[in-house]
Amino acid sequence: MAFHRRTTLRALAGASLMALGAALAPAVQAQAFPSKTLKFVVPFGPGSGTDTSARYFARKLQDLTGQSVVVENKPGANGFIAVKQVLSAPADGYTVFIGSNSTLAVNAALFKELPYDPVKDFAPLTMMMRSPAMLATAPQAPFADLKGLVSYAKAHPGKVNFGAGSAGYQLMGELLNDSAGVQTVHVPFKGAGETMTALAAGTVDYAFAEVTAVQELAKGGRVKVLAVAADKRVATSPDVPTASEAGLPGFEAYTWVGAMVSSKTPAAETAKLAELFTTISKMDETRAFYERLGATPMTGGPAQMHEFQKNEIALWKRIVTQAKVPLQ
């Protein structure tokens, strides 16, 4: 009888340990995340503000986790290519979408139908940065300042064009048309790099782009910055006036970058990534990094980013209506 009791107790103990192990397995797995290489997918080419943010956060995330982080640029098709890659990948937290105001808000206002839902298809991690747009032109352009651009465009309706590397910059151009009472033509490009190259070559008359894409070219004399669309001047370009100072009162336009994963990603992995990204965004080093680029870090976790994104979508829908932008 004693032998049988010992055997039964061993069996019960073994079964209990197995059950406990099975119960603890998901928790152990979540604690170990990430345990392999992560991928950041960027909807724009190298050199854009989104790409710059992705590469900075990739380095910091690698430092925090000890895991490699690969940044993959998938420009084109208004960000649809990058979005499709992220949403088609396994929803395990190892593929992160580094999106912008264009892909995560503006597209919802500009397109009749999207192949994705920027709110329902993604789970927000954190906001990363905000940067004012700069209005630049080629040095050989027939206008020297913002007032001159507006006057020239009024004298040549439909003859002046502007380059835009994303839907967001397209709307900034349309907002300028509406605010200044001019009619200019939108010329699309795949990203900030292509836009600035075309601008420097004189292929387009002017363009909006983020500070990081403009200021080095401006220092080299390849483009001329007419104004920054912000409420105050940018520390890295103190000689550039705000749009209000340059003759267009109240004109402001910002780009922003945020991180998301597929909404199908398990809650534990999403929460861990959100914690890591938020930690990076609050670092003093991160603030200093962005200030050197003429931008500012944006802090706040998933809930704050979700609310921010909804407000941005509502804002751009209002601008589309006001500027009477045809839906695509």
Phi, psi and omega per residue, in radians:
M1 nan -0.757 3.124
A2 -1.045 -0.708 -3.140
F3 -1.076 -0.774 -3.129
H4 -1.149 -0.659 3.117
R5 -1.109 -0.752 3.124
R6 -1.098 -0.723 3.129
T7 -1.101 -0.749 3.141
T8 -1.125 -0.743 3.139
L9 -1.106 -0.711 3.096
R10 -1.071 -0.760 -3.121
A11 -1.105 -0.763 3.136
L12 -1.137 -0.718 3.126
A13 -1.107 -0.736 3.114
G14 -1.096 -0.744 3.138
A15 -1.123 -0.693 3.138
S16 -1.124 -0.737 3.121
L17 -1.126 -0.680 3.107
M18 -1.126 -0.759 3.128
A19 -1.111 -0.738 3.118
L20 -1.117 -0.711 3.108
G21 -1.083 -0.731 3.132
A22 -1.138 -0.652 -3.136
A23 -1.219 -0.623 -3.105
L24 -1.449 -0.303 -3.059
A25 -0.962 -0.858 3.132
P26 -1.060 -0.670 -3.136
A27 -1.157 -0.732 3.111
V28 -1.110 -0.721 -3.140
Q29 -1.097 -0.749 -3.131
A30 -1.129 -0.696 -3.139
Q31 -1.144 -0.538 -3.102
A32 -1.384 -0.259 -3.100
F33 -1.236 2.368 -0.054
P34 -1.523 2.574 -3.104
S35 -2.120 0.172 3.098
K36 -2.689 -3.132 -3.081
T37 -1.070 2.360 3.055
L38 -1.777 2.735 3.119
K39 -2.184 2.261 3.002
F40 -1.777 2.159 3.107
V41 -1.810 2.179 -3.075
V42 -1.994 2.248 -3.089
P43 -1.403 0.117 3.126
F44 -2.284 2.908 -3.100
G45 -1.379 3.033 3.098
P46 -1.021 2.503 3.101
G47 1.735 -0.282 3.113
S48 -1.328 2.832 3.104
G49 -1.089 -0.607 3.115
T50 -1.139 -0.755 3.128
D51 -1.135 -0.735 3.134
T52 -1.063 -0.748 3.112
S53 -1.137 -0.746 -3.128
A54 -1.043 -0.774 -3.095
R55 -1.230 -0.603 3.077
Y56 -1.157 -0.875 -3.135
F57 -1.127 -0.564 3.102
A58 -1.084 -0.763 3.126
R59 -1.114 -0.756 -3.111
K60 -1.204 -0.692 3.128
L61 -1.145 -0.642 3.084
Q62 -1.121 -0.684 3.100
D63 -1.115 -0.702 -3.076
L64 -1.292 -0.607 -3.010
T65 -1.853 -0.367 -3.058
G66 1.379 0.066 3.129
Q67 -1.791 2.546 3.106
S68 -1.191 2.571 3.077
V69 -2.251 2.119 -3.127
V70 -1.768 2.311 3.067
V71 -1.786 2.161 -3.099
E72 -2.086 2.099 3.136
N73 -1.565 2.203 3.119
K74 -2.283 1.262 -3.093
P75 -1.358 2.884 3.028
G76 1.867 2.809 3.063
A77 0.977 0.700 3.095
N78 0.990 0.510 3.116
G79 1.542 -0.068 -3.073
F80 -1.100 -0.620 -3.109
I81 -1.099 -0.824 -3.129
A82 -1.153 -0.740 -3.140
V83 -1.069 -0.779 -3.134
K84 -1.065 -0.700 -3.139
Q85 -1.101 -0.741 -3.116
V86 -1.168 -0.807 -3.077
L87 -1.302 -0.306 3.093
S88 -1.557 -0.290 -3.131
A89 -1.313 2.785 3.067
P90 -0.974 2.319 -3.108
A91 -1.470 1.178 -3.071
D92 -2.049 0.104 3.119
G93 1.596 -0.098 -3.089
Y94 -1.594 -0.084 3.056
T95 -2.092 2.037 -3.068
V96 -2.004 2.357 3.102
F97 -1.650 2.104 3.052
I98 -1.725 1.629 -3.022
G99 -1.757 3.112 -3.090
S100 -2.374 -3.102 3.076
N101 -1.030 -0.528 -3.131
S102 -1.161 -0.971 -3.036
T103 -1.342 -0.498 -3.020
L104 -1.785 -0.109 3.140
A105 -2.523 -0.942 -3.033
V106 -1.089 -0.735 -3.134
N107 -0.986 -0.599 -3.140
A108 -1.149 -0.433 3.137
A109 -1.622 -0.443 -2.969
L110 -1.680 -0.371 -3.061
F111 -1.943 2.433 3.080
K112 -1.110 -0.761 3.123
E113 -2.376 2.326 3.085
L114 -1.928 2.553 3.069
P115 -1.341 0.133 3.108
Y116 -2.697 2.802 3.049
D117 -1.892 1.963 -3.047
P118 -1.125 -0.265 3.114
V119 -1.746 -0.888 -3.040
K120 -1.332 -0.535 -3.064
D121 -1.468 -0.187 -3.097
F122 -2.152 2.652 2.993
A123 -1.947 2.102 -3.090
P124 -1.245 2.544 3.067
L125 -1.844 -1.039 3.081
T126 -2.939 2.770 2.944
M127 -1.381 2.646 -3.036
M128 -2.059 -0.862 -3.102
M129 -2.765 2.831 3.024
R130 -2.354 2.425 -3.099
S131 -2.464 2.338 3.093
P132 -1.255 2.577 3.097
A133 -1.379 2.575 3.054
M134 -1.948 2.457 3.093
L135 -1.759 2.013 -3.059
A136 -2.189 2.776 3.107
T137 -2.462 2.966 3.088
A138 -1.328 2.581 -3.133
P139 -1.005 -0.524 -3.097
Q140 -1.542 0.130 -3.119
A141 -1.099 2.637 -3.107
P142 -1.387 0.395 3.073
F143 -2.554 2.557 -3.008
A144 -1.877 -0.234 -3.124
D145 -2.625 -3.140 -3.076
L146 -1.149 -0.706 3.091
K147 -1.063 -0.679 3.127
G148 -1.164 -0.679 3.093
L149 -1.071 -0.809 -3.132
V150 -1.101 -0.764 3.136
S151 -1.099 -0.747 -3.135
Y152 -1.151 -0.732 3.132
A153 -1.142 -0.639 3.103
K154 -1.170 -0.585 3.139
A155 -1.386 -0.313 -3.122
H156 -2.305 1.130 -3.091
P157 -1.052 2.275 3.130
G158 1.374 -0.006 -3.111
K159 -1.795 -0.296 3.141
V160 -1.679 2.403 3.137
N161 -2.152 2.783 3.092
F162 -2.311 2.485 3.124
G163 -1.624 2.546 3.115
A164 -2.502 2.237 -3.111
G165 -1.564 0.044 3.104
S166 -2.836 2.966 3.117
A167 -1.092 -0.588 3.132
G168 -1.064 -0.785 3.130
Y169 -1.251 -0.510 3.030
Q170 -1.039 -0.801 -3.134
L171 -1.173 -0.557 3.064
M172 -1.110 -0.700 3.084
G173 -1.128 -0.713 3.116
E174 -1.194 -0.604 3.089
L175 -1.146 -0.665 3.071
L176 -1.102 -0.757 3.087
N177 -0.966 -0.825 -3.094
D178 -1.190 -0.728 -3.087
S179 -1.216 -0.666 -3.072
A180 -1.651 -0.151 -3.135
G181 1.228 0.723 3.137
V182 -2.146 2.951 3.124
Q183 -2.211 1.843 3.098
T184 -2.142 2.894 -2.999
V185 -1.905 2.314 -3.133
H186 -1.430 2.297 3.046
V187 -2.089 1.996 -3.059
P188 -1.412 2.562 3.022
F189 -2.352 2.928 -3.074
K190 -1.410 -0.259 -3.123
G191 -3.122 3.140 -3.094
A192 -1.113 -0.650 -3.128
G193 -1.051 -0.857 3.118
E194 -1.101 -0.693 -3.125
T195 -1.084 -0.815 -3.109
M196 -1.187 -0.603 3.080
T197 -1.099 -0.766 3.123
A198 -1.159 -0.664 3.139
L199 -1.146 -0.797 3.136
A200 -1.085 -0.544 3.132
A201 -1.445 -0.121 -3.127
G202 1.418 0.223 3.131
T203 -1.196 -0.590 3.044
V204 -2.127 2.765 -3.042
D205 -1.424 -0.660 3.090
Y206 -2.723 2.996 -3.114
A207 -2.802 2.676 2.958
F208 -1.767 2.425 3.067
A209 -2.760 2.861 3.139
E210 -1.259 2.798 -3.087
V211 -0.930 -0.768 -3.068
T212 -1.088 -0.502 -3.111
A213 -1.476 -0.310 -2.999
V214 -1.814 -0.756 -2.855
Q215 -1.138 -0.598 3.118
E216 -1.195 -0.700 3.080
L217 -1.130 -0.630 3.129
A218 -1.163 -0.711 3.123
K219 -1.106 -0.563 3.126
G220 -1.487 0.014 3.101
G221 1.365 0.184 -3.110
R222 -1.430 -0.458 3.023
V223 -2.385 2.840 3.102
K224 -2.118 2.257 -3.138
V225 -1.589 2.178 -3.110
L226 -1.585 -0.593 -3.099
A227 -2.919 2.798 2.992
V228 -1.963 2.285 -3.058
A229 -1.499 1.194 -3.081
A230 -2.493 2.980 -3.139
D231 -1.435 -0.184 3.067
K232 -2.618 2.836 -3.111
R233 -1.198 2.718 3.139
V234 -1.532 2.317 -3.057
A235 -1.039 -0.579 -3.107
T236 -1.385 -0.230 3.104
S237 -2.381 1.134 -3.014
P238 -1.116 -0.338 -3.122
D239 -1.467 -0.170 -3.126
V240 -1.498 2.131 -3.112
P241 -1.299 2.761 2.984
T242 -1.264 2.870 3.126
A243 -1.062 -0.649 3.111
S244 -1.101 -0.757 3.122
E245 -1.156 -0.523 -3.081
A246 -1.511 -0.025 3.047
G247 2.050 0.113 3.103
L248 -2.213 1.441 -3.032
P249 -0.998 2.359 3.038
G250 1.365 0.011 -3.108
F251 -1.387 2.023 3.112
E252 -2.392 2.490 3.114
A253 -2.701 2.261 -3.099
Y254 -2.198 2.623 2.939
T255 -1.830 2.753 3.076
W256 -2.566 2.809 -3.105
V257 -2.276 2.434 3.111
G258 -2.547 2.800 -3.108
A259 -1.912 2.432 3.136
M260 -2.538 2.807 2.995
V261 -2.229 2.951 3.065
S262 -0.995 2.452 3.138
S263 -1.166 -0.200 3.098
K264 -1.475 -0.070 -3.139
T265 -1.153 2.373 3.125
P266 -0.960 2.570 -3.053
A267 -1.044 -0.655 -3.092
A268 -1.122 -0.788 3.140
E269 -1.177 -0.707 3.120
T270 -1.079 -0.781 -3.128
A271 -1.116 -0.697 3.140
K272 -1.134 -0.775 3.111
L273 -1.108 -0.733 3.133
A274 -1.050 -0.720 3.108
E275 -1.088 -0.782 -3.128
L276 -1.149 -0.797 -3.128
F277 -1.129 -0.711 -3.138
T278 -1.148 -0.669 3.081
T279 -1.027 -0.782 3.137
I280 -1.125 -0.749 -3.072
S281 -1.123 -0.437 -3.099
K282 -1.632 -0.014 -3.136
M283 -1.195 2.488 3.055
D284 -1.053 -0.624 3.134
E285 -1.105 -0.603 3.129
T286 -1.189 -0.759 3.097
R287 -1.041 -0.791 -3.140
A288 -1.106 -0.695 3.130
F289 -1.029 -0.842 -3.103
Y290 -1.260 -0.609 3.115
E291 -1.094 -0.601 3.085
R292 -1.143 -0.395 -3.126
L293 -1.694 0.037 -3.116
G294 1.393 0.349 -3.122
A295 -2.156 3.114 3.096
T296 -2.330 2.496 3.101
P297 -1.250 2.647 3.063
M298 -2.054 2.144 -3.131
T299 -1.833 2.854 -3.125
G300 2.269 2.414 -3.092
G301 -1.503 -2.785 -3.042
P302 -0.993 -0.782 -3.095
A303 -1.110 -0.766 3.131
Q304 -1.143 -0.704 -3.134
M305 -1.186 -0.652 3.110
H306 -1.054 -0.789 3.138
E307 -1.173 -0.729 3.120
F308 -1.053 -0.778 -3.123
Q309 -1.095 -0.758 3.124
K310 -1.076 -0.713 3.112
N311 -1.149 -0.666 3.116
E312 -1.144 -0.732 3.113
I313 -1.054 -0.763 3.120
A314 -1.108 -0.685 3.129
L315 -1.082 -0.854 -3.078
W316 -1.227 -0.553 3.056
K317 -1.117 -0.668 3.112
R318 -1.151 -0.705 3.138
I319 -1.179 -0.704 3.102
V320 -1.021 -0.727 -3.140
T321 -1.196 -0.789 -3.116
Q322 -1.117 -0.721 -3.104
A323 -1.491 -0.075 3.125
K324 0.990 0.809 3.131
V325 -1.365 2.202 3.096
P326 -1.100 2.337 3.090
L327 -1.251 2.525 -3.130
Q328 -1.628 nan nan
